[in-house]
Amino acid sequence: MLIHVNQASPFLAGLAVAAAALAGRYGIQAWQAFKARPPTPRIRKFYDGGFQPTMTKREAALILGLR
């Protein structure tokens, strides 16, 4: 079976349109699944310094996340 260039061009254009439509469909589905996922908690930065041998009120507040 021999296909001429004049016949192949519309076929290739149709394949490109179909591929773009499928890619768009899966992209929309992935975006909707991404939006529907449960929110993840923000990562909190921990106290970088060390602690004293006996805990002070300041250290206890740092551990509990109080001001």
N, C-alpha and C positions, 0 to 999 in steps of 0.2 A: 504494500500500500504506500503510495507516494503522495505526500501532501505538499502542495505548492506554497510558496511564501504568502501569496494572496489569501489562501485559505487558512493558514496557521495564525495570522495576526488576530482575527476576531476570537479564535479559540484561546490564544494566550491572554488576550485582554479579559475574556470571560473568567479564566482561571485566576487572574490577578484580582478581579472584583470579588470572586467567591472567597479567596483567601483573606482579603481585607475584611469582608463581612464576618467571617468566622473569627478572625482575630479580634474584631471589635466586640463581637458577642461575648467571647470568653473574657475579654478585658472588663466589660461591664459586670459580668458575673463575679469576677475576682474583686472588683471594687466594692460591690455590694456585700460580699462576704467579709471584706476587710472592715467596712463600716459597722457591720453587725456584731463583730467580735466584742467580748466584754472588755471594759477598760482595764488596763494594767496599772497597778499603783506606781507612782513616781518613785524613783530611787532616791532615798534620802542619804545625804552625806553623813558619815559617822564622825565622831569626835576623834581627831588625829592624835592628840596628846595622850600622855600616860596618866595614871591615877596615883594618888597618895596611898600609903599603907592603910590609913584609916579614912573612910569615906567622909567627905565634907558635904555640906548642903549644896554647894555649887556642883560637885560631881554627881550627886543624886539628881539634881535638876537636869544635868546634861544627859544622863542615862534615860530619864523619864521623858525627855523632850520638852521640859517646862522652861519658862523664862524666869 
